[in-house]
Amino acid sequence: MLQPPHQSLDAALTTPAPRMSTGEQAGPWHTEAACRRDEAGLFFAPSQEPTAARLSREQAAKSVCARCPVLMECREHALLQPEPYGVWGGLTAAERRVVLARRRRREISSPDERVPRIA
């Protein structure tokens, strides 16, 4: 299920990426990505991009991600690599850093301290 943009960080923390067996998937996940039909410049910042232009471009990229059938696979790829630039899986590089920091904090906390999230 696709998450609205304002819930992206929470979804990245609580929703595991779907896992497909080799028989269920015709090729690599990225062959199904919605962004394959869009210009790469939408997902990666040109040098010295003004803030307003960056925010507008990132929002446009996130709208492509929102309709992508492999959003979660893309997001998990970007978090595991980790991809330092661009919009991946509906998250900017800064948003991915926040998700990774939260995941690290959860991993180092003891199981007794973990509190289940209610969605």
N, C-alpha and C positions, 0 to 999 in steps of 0.2 A: 504494500500500500504506500503511495506517495505521501510524503509529509509536506504540509504547508511550509514556506520558507522560514517563518518565525519559530518553527519547531525542529529545524534541521539539527541543531546541536544536541538537543535532548534525544532525538531519534538516533543520532550517531552513537550516543552512549548506551542506549537501551535496546536497540534493534540490531541483532546480528545480521550480517550479510547472508542472503540466501545462498545455500550451497547446492549445486547441481552435480549430479553424477555425469560422467562422460557420455553416457547414452542419452541423457536428457538434453544435452547442449550440442548444437550442430558445430560450433566453432568457439573461438575465444569470446568472452563476454563483450569485448569492445566492438565486435563486428555488428552488434545489435544497438550500439549507442546512438542516441538521437543526435549527438554533436557531430557525428561523421558527416552529416549533411550540411553543417554550418561551417562558417569560416573560423579557423583557429584563432584569429585575432580577437574574437569575441570572448574567448576563454583565457587569454594570456595578455597581460598588460604591455603596451608599448612603453619604451623608455620615457621618463619624465611626463607621464600621463597626469593631467590635472585631476584633483580629487573628485570633482563633480562628474567628469567624464568616466573616471574609474568606477564610481558607484553606479552610474547608469549602465555601463558595460557589464559590470558584475551582475546587476539585476537582470539584464537581458540574458546573460549566460545561465543564471539560475532558473529562468523561466523555461529554457530549453531542457535543463536537467529535470525540472518538475514533471515533464511529460515523457521522460526516458524510461524504457522498460528495464534497463540495467543500472539504475541509479545506485542501488545499494552495493552492487559489485564494484562499481566505479569508485564510490566513496571509500569502501574498505580497501581497495587497491591503493588509493591516495594516502590513506592512513597507515598502511603497512609498509609502503616504500621508504620513507614518506616523501610525497611529492612536494617540493618547496615552493612551487609557483602555480598560478592559475586557479581556475574554478574546476573542481573535480567533485563529482557526486553531489552537486548543489552546495558545496562549501568552498569558501575562499581559503587561501593559505593561512590567513590569520585565524579563521574559524577552525580550521583543522588543527592548528597549534593548541587552541583551547581544548578541543576534544581530546587530543593526545595527552595533554596535561591532566585533564580530569580522569582519563583512563589510568594513567600512571598512579595518581593518588588513590584510585579505587584498588589497584593491584597491590599497593603496599599497605593498605589498611587491612586489619585483621577481619576475618569473616564475621566475628561477633559485632564489629562496629558497622558493618554494612547494613544499610536500611533499604528495603525494597522500595522502588519508586512506584507510585500509583499514577497511571496515565490518565 
